[in-house]
Amino acid sequence: MLPLVIESWTWYGVVTCIALARFVSRALLFGTMKKLQIDDWIMAFALSVYTTFVVSINIVANANSNLFPPGFDINSLTAKEISDREYGSKMVLVVEECQCVTIWAAKACLLIMYYRLTIALKENIVVKILAAYVAFGFVFMEIFYLGVWCRPFRNYWAVPTPNIQCNAATHHLITNAVFNISSDVAMLIMALQMLIRSRLPMRRKLILSGIFGLGIFVILAAVLNKYYSFSQPFGSLWTFWYVRESSTALLVANLPFTWTLLRRVFNLRAFDSSGSSHQLHSQRTSGVRTPAATARRESPNRARRTSERSEESDESAGSSGTATSQAHNYDSSRNPPSSKNHDVYGKADREALASDAWDFKDDAESPIRQVLMTPRRHEIPAKDPV
């Protein structure tokens, strides 16, 4: 097994690269860093806390604390050793706080994304309930850790400490495990069922399921770091699993938002199919016509007649069409875009899913984009008088 210093900084490098890719992708998507959304700023805060966490846990791995093994003679400690153990105990407190904040910040970013994905659907109430549970768990855990389990607070680094909850923190670890693991399981189930119910192509479902499936490793790491904290409190294995859980949680929260950059760098277009077969399928299923494309292959007079017939057909069809191109006249007053026509995506996160981030198809090829990117009623330009 690699030393903690190597593994932790390797994780840190990977997480930082993926997070930077997320921010670059979002900046490309919005056109400016000023339009970043609240979950992007939460992630920036989480990365700063995560940096402190990695630095602190490497200090803790090489320091002693006020947690003594059975039979240890406290009276044998010198003043210098007592001072060193006080410092080590303070760093343990810093590590625990940074790890909790990092994990819950990653949860917050994912829940905000879930909220946007389900904003017009009945599943949105479930997201709100889960978000309330996650917030309650964090507040409850912090109040009891910082204000109840160990009083007065300075006993957390006292050498020796009169209260076992100030060095072993058994009650805190149990509370953390209950809220952390239960919320992780609920969020994983929600993410996977959203993907299964969506109309995304199967290959894309599998890729996104693999990303969110990393949550299984996050849960495993959460279980193992608590297991080693209880079974081997004087060992160092718990530090490895602290790093693995925090790092993987940040990867899960950042990976879904890196597609814009990947598309620009590698010229990606689609996960599922290529060429005309998928375009034909999309046009048939979405009701989109492309008379302009047909006109380019025809003579000018015939192209004009074809375009006129198509426009007349669109106007007579009324609510049957959903146009997103400037070459089509969309009458939103007769057929406002319905968010419930696309399962979990509804009025989805337009910036992350419908534009560039998760959907690699062209505008005319993607049914999801055709609904989500349809201009809102006040954005539709008025028709020129005939």
ABEGO torsion letter per residue (X at the ends): XBBAAAAAAAAAAAAAAAAAAAAAAAAAAAGBAAABBAAAAAAAAAAAAAAAAAAAAAAAAABBBABBBBGBBAAABBAAAAAAAAAAAAAAAAAAAAAAAAAAAAAAAAAAAAAAAAAABAAAAAAAAAAAAAAAAAAAAAAAAAAAABOBAAAAABOBBABAAAAAGAAAAAAAAAAAAAAAAAAAAAAAAAAAABABBAAAAAAAAAAAAAAAAAAAAAAAAAAAAAABAABAAAAAAAAAAAAAAAAAAAAAAAAAAAAAAAGBABAABBEAAAAAAAAAAAGBBBAAAAAAABBAAAAAAAAAAAAAAAAAAEAABBBABAABBBBAAABBBBAAAAEAAEBBBAAAAABAAABABBAAABAAAAAAABBBAAABBBBBBX
